[in-house]
Amino acid sequence: MNTWRSLLPVLEDRPLALCDGRSVVPEDLVAADRIVPDSVGEVYYLTYNPNHKWYGITLILQSWIEINEVLS
């Protein structure tokens, strides 16, 4: 699970883009090590695919919270 929330009361100049996970195929993901001082993990970077479905939110209020399912 991934969450996102604005730190400002109103955010208008930095839209949030979300890719529909149903439009991502395994070949679009590139694994990379995530190294922090106390642990090592793995993250995925998304490569370009014209079949991705993107959505954007241009006005974000601090009271909103975005919750996303993380692909496993």
Secondary structure, DSSP 8 states (H G I E B T S, - for coil): -EEE--SSSEE-SS-EEEE-GGG--GGGEEEEEEEETTEEEEEEEE---TT--EEEES-EETT--EEE----
